[in-house]
Amino acid sequence: MKALFLGYELPLDLDLKYDVVFPYLDKSFQKVEFEGDLMHVIPENKEIEIIKHIEKINQEYDANLVVELIPFGELEGF
C-alpha cells in the first residue's frame, strides 16, 4: 500500500483535485491526513489504474495534477 499525494501547479488544478479527483477516490479508497495534506491509501494492484485515470483527467481538463505515490515506510507516524 502507498499513499497517493496529488500535487498541482495552478489554482484551477487545486479545484479539480478537490471537486473531481477526490470524490472519485473517496468512493473506493481510505483518505488519510499527513502533515496537513490529504492523501488516499492505494493498494499496489490499483496504482496503474489510478495513474491512468488522473492522466485522463489532466488531458480532459488541460490540467497538470502531479501523482506521487509514497510508501508508508517513508511517512513518519504511519
C-alpha positions, -999 to +999 in steps of 0.1 A: +000+000+000+011+035-008-002+070+000-013+089-031-004+126-029-017+149-057+003+180-064-008+208-086+007+239-103-023+262-110-051+273-087-076+258-111-059+224-107-065+227-069-102+230-076-100+200-099-082+180-072-110+185-046-140+187-069-133+159-094-105+136-083-111+134-046-148+124-049-138+097-073-111+084-050-133+087-019-156+061-033-130+033-031-100+044-010-094+054+025-084+091+030-057+099+055-041+132+066-004+135+070+013+168+080-018+188+068-021+171+034-050+148+025-039+116+007-056+083-002-044+048+006-039+029-027-032-008-029-004-018-053-027-036-077-046-003-083-017+021-088-015+019-126-053+022-129-053+054-107-024+069-125-041+064-159-073+079-146-056+110-133-037+113-166-070+112-184-084+139-162-053+160-169-059+157-206-096+163-204-093+195-183-059+206-197-046+204-161-013+193-145-021+173-115+011+155-104+009+120-089+032+110-061+029+075-046+047+074-012+054+041+005+040+041+041+075+034+054+086+069+043+057+086+061+067+091+098+040+081+121+023+055+097 
